[in-house]
Amino acid sequence: MLQIDTWKRVLIWAVCALGILFSLPNGFYARVEARNDAVQAMEAGASGNGLEEQAAQWPSFLPSSLVNLGLDLRGGAHLLAEVQVADVYESRLQAMWPEVRDLLRQERDTIGTIRLQDSDAAELRVRLNQNPEAAAEAAQLVRGLARPVVSLTGAGSTDIDVSVDGADIVVTLSEAERVATDERTVAQSLEIIRRRIDEVGTREPTIQRQGVDRILIQVPGIGSASELKEIIGTTAQLTFQPVVTRTTNADMPAGAGNELLPSLDTEGEFYVLEQAPVVTGEDLVDAQPSFDQNGRPAVNFRFNTTGARKFGDYTAENIGNPFAIVLDDEVVSAPVIQSHIPGGSGIITGNFSVEESTNLAVLLRAGALPAGLEFLEERTIGPELGADSIEAGRIACLVAFVAVLIFMALSYGLFGLFANIALLFNVALIFGALSVIGGTLTLPGIAGIVLTIGMAVDANVLVFERIREELRTARGPARAIELGYDRALSAIIDANITTFIIAVILFVMGSGPVKGFAITLGLGILTSVFTAIFVTRLLIVMWFERKRPKTIEV
């Protein structure tokens, strides 16, 4: 006999009610937005038409999560950036100079004095001034600084190659280290871009790698591509470098191993600094906006254990010497070290506004981009295109929905109407689930919903056809309905499991529009199985219990 336990009935209706409850805010806010647009249009043509009524507020005690709209529906910014990985080679080699210098100075009696030569960014060139014949010996010493490459592809290789060119020792990054560096640089850039966009509260951005050294960035709801570039394009490279001298001569030669950088606050003032920093922003663990002792905006920073040790050792050995704080190749300040600073924390002061200090703290917390970005493609997608897409998707869903309703009603009569009611619950459950998980609806996602509407009644068709077969064997209506569901269940489960596996693969392996399609397809499969097996069956059982028909037609 047909029978569904009371607790199961309560659970089924509770799930349906929750789906409707969580999907309602999407329809409410869409209706309010449409009304506001109509009011603005009417007021522009003729004022005083009585359309000044304000939309009621959504009750605060009800769920208010909305389905996020993707870039193609909401509008926003699209960027394709290329990471300048070659910049990292230069900084890596420059950072090696202090190690090479200190190592060779210990052997001064054997190899004589050394001097850093000007060279291209791809190499570090050190010349032996007095004893060129000892270049091979010095090169062997420098090879002792090589470290194993940290990567699977570079296992067994070292990070540098050292060669001799006359009286010069030439240090370059090995090929394995370049490949590993490229991989780390792009991965770090991806993470930092994601942090910076998350810091400003943008929801559901698409940030993914394309090819070897390119990054695709799509952020729905942001005003323009230029606004997005301001958020992610600043490198925010913070370094602490020893000061050689201060000058007002912009053309003053800095000398080998040094660089000439302008002051951020004082126009016409420049600093000659040692290129190799003592500590970099990579060692920062926190940065917060604050105020200095004079009440001016500033930024407090704190180093990790490694950075704190380097910072403390340097300040202890250089009391009385100036120490430059450099941000993006500009000297923010160059205070004189008054005492040992062992705690690994400090403050950056300058002519900041409160907004500037807050933005600087955000950039420093997110981390410095390891390399510059060159924007190869940038587009701003207006909301008008998204509105057209939404309207087209709405029409497609409506047409598909009506066509399925008519087909089921004509093909299966009353049972088809039950399937149609379950289909209404199915659509509500999809939008309710998207709202709960914070899913993003894209144009391909709308296609997934349209496809789900067509597929949702497949399970009902299998059940109804099975019931027809059971009725032909002269079984009673109750027994035919029960056997129809029992014997069609395995086919329904098998068919939907295979489709769900495909949806999972599309989500894991795909990106952008493919993921949007996979999300709605996967959710649609789950809700379709639920409504077909449980909701439609419950409706039929409730009708049968009430009417107790002697015969049925399916």
VOGU-3710 file (C-alpha; in Angstrom, 3 decimals, decimal comma):
1> mlqidtwkrv> 0,000/0,000/0,000  1,035/3,592/-0,564  2,339/5,018/2,652  4,777/7,800/3,630  5,657/8,313/7,285  4,595/11,574/8,889  8,141/12,636/9,707  9,142/12,148/6,075  6,240/14,305/4,918  7,205/17,056/7,341
11> liwavcalgi> 10,834/16,887/6,206  9,914/17,065/2,483  7,650/20,080/2,944  10,246/21,735/5,203  12,913/21,450/2,494  10,524/22,900/-0,090  9,552/25,745/2,244  13,201/26,588/2,918  13,926/26,611/-0,814  11,097/29,073/-1,409
21> lfslpngfya> 12,121/31,192/1,589  15,748/31,505/0,481  14,827/32,178/-3,151  12,228/34,890/-2,419  14,736/37,744/-1,794  15,973/37,426/-5,382  12,495/38,018/-6,779  11,763/40,800/-4,278  14,867/42,832/-5,021  14,511/42,274/-8,766
31> rvearndavq> 10,944/43,622/-8,557  12,021/46,626/-6,480  14,801/47,416/-8,955  12,390/47,178/-11,884  9,923/49,461/-10,066  12,648/52,007/-9,327  13,679/52,016/-12,991  10,066/52,583/-14,026  9,646/55,412/-11,508  12,809/57,124/-12,751
41> ameagasgng> 11,661/56,801/-16,356  8,203/58,212/-15,615  9,570/61,058/-13,505  11,934/61,989/-16,292  8,961/62,310/-18,675  6,299/63,772/-16,403  6,558/64,638/-12,743  3,679/64,406/-10,303  2,298/61,163/-11,705  1,798/59,538/-8,323
51> leeqaaqwps> 4,649/57,018/-8,743  6,699/58,259/-5,815  5,775/55,306/-3,603  8,858/53,753/-2,041  9,319/49,990/-2,141  8,815/48,253/1,167  11,903/47,037/2,956  12,584/43,299/3,074  11,936/42,054/6,648  15,195/41,823/8,568
61> flpsslvnlg> 14,270/38,553/10,291  14,006/36,717/6,949  16,960/35,401/4,910  18,353/38,078/2,615  21,160/36,316/0,739  21,073/36,940/-2,998  22,425/35,061/-5,984  25,640/36,759/-7,118  25,598/37,847/-10,747  28,668/37,140/-12,858
71> ldlrggahll> 30,580/39,595/-15,000  28,454/38,898/-18,083  25,238/39,690/-16,187  26,229/42,384/-13,696  28,936/44,216/-15,604  32,382/44,950/-14,227  36,038/44,913/-15,248  38,108/42,418/-17,237  41,917/42,452/-17,253  44,528/40,182/-18,777
81> aevqvadvye> 47,919/40,811/-17,165  51,365/39,472/-17,996  53,742/38,975/-15,057  57,182/40,428/-15,770  59,069/37,430/-14,407  62,416/38,743/-15,680  62,257/41,459/-12,987  62,686/38,793/-10,340  65,942/37,525/-11,890  67,534/40,953/-11,446
91> srlqamwpev> 66,406/41,359/-7,841  67,586/37,833/-6,970  71,065/38,480/-8,362  71,315/41,911/-6,722  70,418/40,355/-3,391  73,344/37,910/-3,788  75,959/40,660/-4,020  76,411/41,140/-0,212  76,964/37,387/0,204  79,492/37,245/-2,639
101> rdllrqerdt> 81,253/40,377/-1,391  81,572/39,155/2,208  82,760/35,713/1,063  85,490/37,027/-1,236  86,641/39,666/1,247  87,652/36,862/3,579  90,075/35,673/0,866  91,473/39,137/0,087  95,044/38,032/0,744  94,732/35,435/-2,025
111> igtirlqdsd> 92,531/37,025/-4,664  92,992/40,725/-3,948  90,285/43,385/-4,033  87,026/43,035/-5,943  84,599/45,413/-7,618  80,994/44,997/-8,758  80,708/45,655/-12,492  77,773/47,179/-14,320  76,057/44,424/-16,286  72,695/43,470/-17,686
121> aaelrvrlnq> 69,852/42,251/-15,480  70,508/38,596/-16,279  73,875/38,346/-14,512  75,987/39,462/-11,566  79,556/40,340/-12,651  82,389/40,754/-10,116  85,904/41,811/-11,240  89,167/40,872/-9,519  91,223/44,089/-9,600  94,715/42,925/-8,614
131> npeaaaeaaq> 94,964/39,187/-9,264  92,977/38,106/-12,348  94,736/34,732/-12,330  92,819/33,833/-9,164  89,441/34,164/-10,911  88,994/30,386/-11,172  89,707/29,968/-7,464  87,302/32,786/-6,575  84,616/31,271/-8,820  84,956/27,986/-6,980
141> lvrglarpvv> 84,380/29,800/-3,692  81,245/31,476/-5,069  79,912/28,109/-6,250  79,796/27,167/-2,572  76,913/29,636/-2,190  74,710/27,561/-4,530  71,591/26,024/-3,019  69,397/23,167/-4,286  66,474/24,191/-6,484  63,206/23,852/-4,573
151> sltgagstdi> 60,930/22,273/-7,190  59,987/18,853/-8,506  61,283/19,552/-12,007  64,580/20,933/-10,722  65,463/18,140/-8,331  69,224/17,660/-8,143  70,007/21,087/-9,677  71,469/24,165/-8,009  70,088/27,685/-8,197  73,128/29,470/-9,720
161> dvsvdgadiv> 75,702/28,945/-12,444  79,157/30,489/-11,916  81,590/31,040/-14,790  84,832/32,944/-15,429  85,212/35,616/-18,114  88,802/36,914/-18,015  89,170/38,704/-14,688  85,409/38,614/-14,074  83,325/36,136/-12,127  79,874/35,883/-13,708
171> vtlseaerva> 76,925/34,613/-11,666  73,624/33,738/-13,378  70,513/31,852/-12,347  70,421/28,285/-13,597  67,749/27,214/-16,062  66,067/25,020/-13,437  65,977/27,927/-10,994  64,480/30,222/-13,627  61,668/27,759/-14,282  61,031/27,370/-10,542
181> tdertvaqsl> 61,214/31,138/-10,053  58,694/31,740/-12,836  56,306/29,259/-11,232  56,649/30,804/-7,772  56,352/34,347/-9,103  53,101/33,738/-10,989  51,622/31,727/-8,092  52,545/34,469/-5,620  51,124/37,151/-7,918  47,856/35,212/-8,134
191> eiirrridev> 47,577/35,004/-4,361  48,457/38,650/-3,779  45,989/39,882/-6,413  43,300/37,747/-4,779  44,113/39,189/-1,338  44,019/42,767/-2,587  40,660/42,317/-4,276  39,271/40,527/-1,205  40,486/43,378/1,032  38,155/45,850/-0,707
201> gtreptiqrq> 35,176/43,529/-0,258  34,572/42,550/-3,881  32,517/39,367/-4,172  33,051/36,408/-6,475  36,001/37,596/-8,593  37,519/35,306/-11,210  41,307/35,222/-10,838  43,075/32,464/-12,710  46,278/31,656/-14,534  46,404/31,592/-18,311
211> gvdriliqvp> 49,406/30,086/-20,043  52,854/30,387/-18,533  52,968/33,953/-17,214  49,521/35,518/-17,687  46,702/36,110/-15,222  43,038/36,648/-16,073  41,156/38,925/-13,669  37,386/39,463/-13,862  35,635/41,393/-11,092  31,840/41,854/-11,305
221> gigsaselke> 30,311/45,073/-10,012  33,450/47,209/-10,091  33,180/50,577/-11,830  35,897/50,358/-14,478  39,052/48,594/-15,561  41,143/51,583/-14,449  39,701/51,312/-10,938  40,626/47,641/-10,849  44,146/48,427/-12,057  44,593/50,897/-9,202
231> iigttaqltf> 43,747/48,155/-6,721  46,044/45,471/-8,072  48,615/47,313/-10,188  50,597/48,926/-7,374  53,525/46,749/-6,409  53,769/48,140/-2,835  57,372/46,919/-2,644  58,712/47,892/0,794  62,435/47,666/1,525  64,802/48,915/4,227
241> qpvvtrttna> 68,148/49,940/2,738  71,361/51,493/4,090  71,917/55,148/3,136  75,198/56,066/1,445  74,553/59,788/1,099  71,880/62,395/0,449  71,989/64,811/-2,494  70,017/67,304/-4,561  71,778/66,281/-7,785  69,423/64,082/-9,801
251> dmpagagnel> 72,288/63,113/-12,153  74,759/62,096/-9,455  76,355/58,707/-10,284  75,327/56,190/-7,644  78,270/53,836/-8,146  78,353/50,072/-8,494  76,046/48,282/-6,089  74,149/51,471/-5,282  71,080/53,252/-6,641  69,770/56,825/-6,677
261> lpsldtegef> 66,168/57,195/-5,498  64,013/60,311/-5,006  62,418/61,371/-1,745  58,673/60,858/-1,543  57,978/63,983/0,512  60,696/66,476/-0,461  60,832/67,453/-4,120  64,358/67,737/-5,510  65,904/65,585/-2,767  67,555/62,264/-3,605
271> yvleqapvvt> 69,249/59,460/-1,702  72,087/57,184/-2,750  71,300/53,781/-1,238  72,887/50,365/-1,260  70,878/48,254/-3,703  70,816/45,158/-1,528  68,115/45,672/1,141  68,586/44,609/4,736  64,930/43,625/5,110  62,097/43,512/2,558
281> gedlvdaqps> 58,324/43,614/2,758  58,262/39,839/2,295  59,156/39,588/5,980  56,142/41,682/7,046  53,408/39,886/8,953  51,171/42,863/9,739  50,628/46,500/8,833  47,943/48,742/10,320  47,055/52,432/9,871  47,786/54,524/12,944
291> fdqngrpavn> 49,047/57,958/14,025  52,522/59,091/15,082  53,372/61,015/18,228  52,375/64,263/16,496  48,939/62,955/15,505  49,789/62,566/11,818  48,624/59,499/9,859  51,212/56,709/9,769  51,478/52,944/9,348  52,625/50,530/12,049
301> frfnttgark> 54,400/47,407/10,795  55,681/44,164/12,297  58,207/41,652/10,934  58,265/37,882/11,222  61,002/36,147/13,224  63,533/36,201/10,372  62,882/39,833/9,512  62,942/40,876/13,174  66,368/39,260/13,636  67,821/40,968/10,533
311> fgdytaenig> 66,274/44,300/11,515  67,490/44,012/15,114  71,053/43,004/14,144  71,405/45,843/11,666  70,090/48,524/14,034  72,394/47,261/16,779  75,467/47,547/14,514  74,589/50,889/12,872  73,475/53,217/15,660  73,867/56,819/14,479
321> npfaivldde> 73,574/55,971/10,763  70,561/56,818/8,564  68,360/53,991/7,392  66,009/54,468/4,417  62,446/53,144/4,259  61,741/52,696/0,530  58,303/52,170/-0,968  58,050/51,489/-4,710  61,447/53,082/-5,477  60,748/56,237/-3,442
331> vvsapviqsh> 62,279/57,040/-0,065  59,431/57,516/2,382  61,771/58,517/5,182  65,387/58,081/6,225  65,552/58,256/10,015  68,774/57,979/11,951  69,018/54,831/14,031  68,964/56,028/17,627  69,144/52,678/19,386  68,880/48,936/18,958
341> ipggsgiitg> 65,346/47,892/17,838  64,998/44,248/18,864  61,223/43,800/18,626  60,922/43,704/14,862  58,270/46,422/14,717  58,281/50,064/13,709  56,317/52,887/12,145  56,299/54,485/8,679  55,663/58,222/8,757  55,279/60,699/5,945
351> nfsveestnl> 52,915/63,246/4,481  50,025/60,763/4,366  46,330/61,418/4,523  44,212/59,024/6,563  42,980/57,412/3,350  46,520/57,040/2,000  47,784/55,434/5,201  44,831/53,036/5,199  45,421/52,064/1,553  49,149/51,621/2,181
361> avllragalp> 48,423/49,336/5,124  46,065/47,271/2,937  48,707/46,892/0,229  51,429/45,956/2,706  49,208/43,409/4,469  48,315/41,812/1,156  51,987/41,617/0,294  54,125/43,031/-2,455  53,753/41,856/-6,000  56,999/39,994/-6,714
371> aglefleert> 57,127/41,430/-10,247  55,483/44,125/-12,306  52,327/43,521/-14,328  51,843/44,526/-17,935  48,160/44,766/-18,822  47,691/43,267/-22,269  43,915/43,536/-22,359  41,423/45,589/-20,381  37,665/45,942/-20,800  34,896/47,574/-18,835
381> igpelgadsi> 31,602/45,746/-19,255  28,597/47,972/-18,626  25,514/46,770/-16,732  23,342/47,405/-19,814  24,762/44,318/-21,531  24,083/42,301/-18,391  20,494/43,564/-18,251  19,928/42,411/-21,837  21,424/39,017/-21,019  19,242/38,649/-17,931
391> eagriaclva> 16,123/39,514/-19,924  17,057/37,042/-22,669  17,736/34,354/-20,055  14,438/35,096/-18,313  12,551/34,689/-21,588  14,393/31,433/-22,365  13,574/30,019/-18,923  9,930/31,066/-19,239  9,535/29,532/-22,706  11,180/26,273/-21,617
401> fvavlifmal> 9,115/26,199/-18,438  5,782/26,727/-20,210  6,643/24,186/-22,919  7,475/21,524/-20,323  4,290/22,283/-18,337  2,110/21,925/-21,426  3,831/18,722/-22,537  3,514/17,038/-19,133  -0,120/18,077/-18,708  -1,099/16,803/-22,169
411> syglfglfan> 0,914/13,595/-21,898  0,082/12,477/-18,355  -3,033/14,393/-17,328  -3,415/14,829/-13,563  -0,114/13,120/-12,844  1,522/15,580/-15,254  0,086/18,445/-13,198  1,678/16,945/-10,082  5,004/16,833/-11,946  4,534/20,485/-12,926
421> iallfnvali> 3,986/21,516/-9,304  7,181/19,658/-8,376  8,970/21,517/-11,185  8,000/24,844/-9,580  9,551/23,660/-6,318  12,599/22,510/-8,259  13,315/25,978/-9,675  12,800/27,556/-6,243  15,226/25,062/-4,688  17,896/25,867/-7,308
431> fgalsviggt> 17,767/29,612/-6,611  17,525/29,008/-2,870  20,656/26,807/-2,972  22,551/29,373/-5,076  21,641/32,061/-2,521  22,749/29,956/0,451  26,134/28,925/-0,982  26,800/32,373/-2,466  27,028/30,922/-5,966  27,560/33,097/-9,009
441> ltlpgiagiv> 24,992/33,061/-11,799  26,453/33,590/-15,265  24,951/33,458/-18,733  26,086/29,806/-19,134  24,601/29,258/-15,673  21,228/30,384/-17,000  21,707/27,854/-19,798  22,272/25,221/-17,104  18,966/26,164/-15,444  17,121/25,966/-18,777
451> ltigmavdan> 18,661/22,534/-19,354  17,668/21,471/-15,832  14,052/22,470/-16,473  14,024/20,130/-19,458  15,787/17,325/-17,587  13,816/17,717/-14,363  10,781/15,822/-15,663  12,831/12,922/-17,058  12,565/11,037/-13,776  8,811/11,619/-13,674
461> vlvferiree> 8,490/10,340/-17,242  10,313/7,125/-16,267  8,048/6,635/-13,244  4,820/7,393/-15,105  5,696/5,067/-17,974  6,501/2,351/-15,453  3,135/2,902/-13,737  1,411/2,522/-17,129  3,144/-0,827/-17,616  2,062/-2,018/-14,175
471> lrtargpara> -1,543/-0,966/-14,859  -1,569/-3,151/-18,008  -0,919/-6,210/-15,828  -4,297/-5,635/-14,128  -2,729/-4,604/-10,832  -4,645/-2,168/-8,630  -3,829/1,566/-8,842  -2,142/1,666/-5,420  0,094/-1,297/-6,237  0,873/0,079/-9,715
481> ielgydrals> 1,985/3,449/-8,291  4,127/1,759/-5,629  5,826/-0,583/-8,091  6,244/2,202/-10,625  8,362/4,215/-8,194  10,252/1,240/-6,790  11,265/-0,219/-10,168  12,131/3,105/-11,819  14,300/4,247/-8,920  17,513/2,483/-9,981
491> aiidanittf> 17,334/3,868/-13,527  16,732/7,401/-12,183  19,676/7,198/-9,773  22,082/5,733/-12,360  21,210/8,312/-15,036  21,572/11,277/-12,684  24,778/10,030/-11,041  26,559/9,899/-14,408  25,365/13,407/-15,287  26,382/14,698/-11,839
501> iiavilfvmg> 29,879/13,222/-12,281  30,187/15,175/-15,540  29,077/18,361/-13,740  31,732/17,813/-11,049  34,452/17,275/-13,677  33,382/20,446/-15,507  33,553/22,394/-12,235  36,977/21,053/-11,217  38,655/21,200/-14,618  36,807/24,154/-16,135
511> sgpvkgfait> 37,010/27,862/-15,449  34,861/30,963/-15,755  31,744/30,293/-17,855  32,248/26,512/-17,700  32,160/26,586/-13,895  29,005/28,705/-13,959  27,316/26,107/-16,133  28,570/23,242/-13,957  27,251/24,821/-10,731  23,671/25,221/-11,945
521> lglgiltsvf> 23,725/21,841/-13,697  24,962/20,045/-10,576  22,486/21,776/-8,279  19,712/21,146/-10,808  20,435/17,418/-10,826  20,236/17,221/-7,024  17,008/19,217/-6,796  15,462/17,335/-9,737  16,042/13,956/-8,111  14,616/15,252/-4,831
531> taifvtrlli> 11,462/16,703/-6,377  10,869/13,735/-8,699  11,340/10,996/-6,108  9,922/12,692/-3,030  7,777/15,743/-3,876  5,852/14,297/-6,824  5,334/11,020/-4,994  4,069/12,826/-1,890  1,589/14,823/-3,979  0,299/11,625/-5,637
541> vmwferkrpk> -0,009/9,830/-2,270  -1,888/12,747/-0,709  -4,287/12,831/-3,684  -4,762/9,057/-3,592  -5,473/9,061/0,150  -8,106/11,730/-0,347  -9,848/10,399/-3,486  -9,362/6,599/-3,168  -9,943/6,066/-6,910  -10,808/2,558/-8,165
551> tiev> -8,999/3,226/-11,455  -6,418/5,788/-12,616  -5,246/7,062/-15,983  -1,620/8,065/-16,516
//
